[in-house]
Amino acid sequence: MEYHTSEIRQWAQSLRAGDSIYLSGTVYTARDAAHAKIADMLDRGLEAPFPLPDAVIYYAGPTPARPGEVCGSFGPTTAGRMDAWAGRLYREGVAATIGKGERSDAVRTAIRETGSLYLVALGGAGALAAKHIISLQEIAFPELGCESVKKLTFDRFPLFVGTDCTGRSVYERK
């Protein structure tokens, strides 16, 4: 099924861990260095570099683009590296994050409490992922290089639900 980021809260309740989706729309990138800067901004009463309510954050940083391309390879980063900040960002209104690998119990609790999602991108397929990014604009922290915050537009980006709004995870071991 195809979903648009502008309607994420409407469809999040219907998705379950393991569901495959195609995501289109606006997505922001942020990795650990950017998360630390965003948390500091929030602590100081400043606004984040992008609106947090209903935002989708992709834990990734691209390689340089070849001539004529929007971006270089753009695969996901291990989500657990952002777990120290993720709960707060979900509570600030972030609707979904995208990465690879499992999340901590604290993050899964925040996802459940806020009715949000954790989506998983296929690790090791950054070149394929880049083909679904149709625009890229650096919007904050240029000093971080490839880890700066970017505003992306996805077109049918293939993902699966890693943790659904009930807190159920594809990584659960029974």
Backbone hydrogen bonds, N-H to C=O, Kabsch-Sander energy under -0.5 kcal/mol:
donor,donor_aa,acceptor,acceptor_aa,energy
3,Y,22,Y,-3.0
5,T,24,S,-2.6
7,E,4,H,-1.8
8,I,5,T,-1.5
10,Q,7,E,-0.9
11,W,7,E,-1.4
12,A,8,I,-1.9
13,Q,9,R,-0.5
14,S,11,W,-1.2
15,L,11,W,-0.6
15,L,12,A,-1.0
18,G,161,V,-3.1
19,D,16,R,-2.6
21,I,159,L,-2.9
22,Y,1,M,-2.4
23,L,157,F,-2.4
24,S,3,Y,-2.5
25,G,154,F,-2.2
27,V,152,L,-2.0
28,Y,56,V,-2.8
29,T,150,K,-2.3
30,A,58,Y,-1.6
31,R,147,E,-0.6
35,H,31,R,-2.7
36,A,32,D,-2.3
37,K,33,A,-1.7
38,I,34,A,-2.8
39,A,35,H,-2.8
40,D,36,A,-2.0
41,M,37,K,-2.2
42,L,38,I,-2.5
43,D,39,A,-2.6
44,R,40,D,-1.6
45,G,42,L,-1.6
46,L,41,M,-2.9
54,D,93,G,-2.8
55,A,52,L,-2.2
57,I,96,A,-2.2
58,Y,28,Y,-3.4
59,Y,57,I,-0.6
59,Y,98,I,-3.2
60,A,58,Y,-1.6
61,G,75,G,-0.6
63,T,73,S,-2.1
69,E,66,R,-2.3
72,G,63,T,-1.6
74,F,126,G,-2.0
77,T,59,Y,-3.3
79,A,100,K,-2.6
81,R,78,T,-1.4
82,M,79,A,-2.6
83,D,80,G,-1.2
85,W,82,M,-1.7
86,A,82,M,-1.9
87,G,83,D,-0.7
89,L,85,W,-2.0
90,Y,86,A,-2.8
91,R,87,G,-2.2
92,E,88,R,-1.4
93,G,90,Y,-1.6
94,V,89,L,-2.3
95,A,55,A,-2.1
96,A,55,A,-1.6
97,T,117,L,-1.3
98,I,57,I,-2.6
99,G,119,L,-1.9
100,K,77,T,-1.3
108,R,104,S,-2.4
109,T,105,D,-2.2
110,A,106,A,-2.0
111,I,107,V,-2.6
112,R,108,R,-2.3
113,E,109,T,-2.9
114,T,110,A,-1.7
115,G,111,I,-0.9
115,G,112,R,-0.6
116,S,111,I,-2.1
117,L,95,A,-1.8
118,Y,163,T,-2.2
119,L,97,T,-3.5
120,V,160,F,-3.5
121,A,99,G,-2.5
123,G,121,A,-0.5
125,A,122,L,-1.1
129,A,125,A,-2.4
130,A,126,G,-2.1
131,K,127,A,-0.8
131,K,128,L,-0.8
132,H,129,A,-2.1
133,I,130,A,-1.5
134,I,132,H,-0.6
134,I,153,T,-2.8
135,S,153,T,-0.9
137,Q,151,K,-1.9
139,I,149,V,-2.8
140,A,149,V,-1.5
144,L,141,F,-2.2
145,G,142,P,-1.9
147,E,144,L,-2.0
148,S,145,G,-2.2
149,V,140,A,-1.9
151,K,137,Q,-3.2
152,L,27,V,-3.6
152,L,150,K,-0.6
153,T,135,S,-1.8
154,F,25,G,-3.0
155,D,132,H,-2.8
157,F,23,L,-2.9
159,L,21,I,-2.6
160,F,120,V,-1.8
161,V,19,D,-2.6
162,G,118,Y,-2.5
162,G,160,F,-0.6
163,T,118,Y,-2.1
164,D,168,R,-2.3
167,G,164,D,-2.3
170,V,162,G,-2.6
172,E,169,S,-1.3
174,K,172,E,-0.5
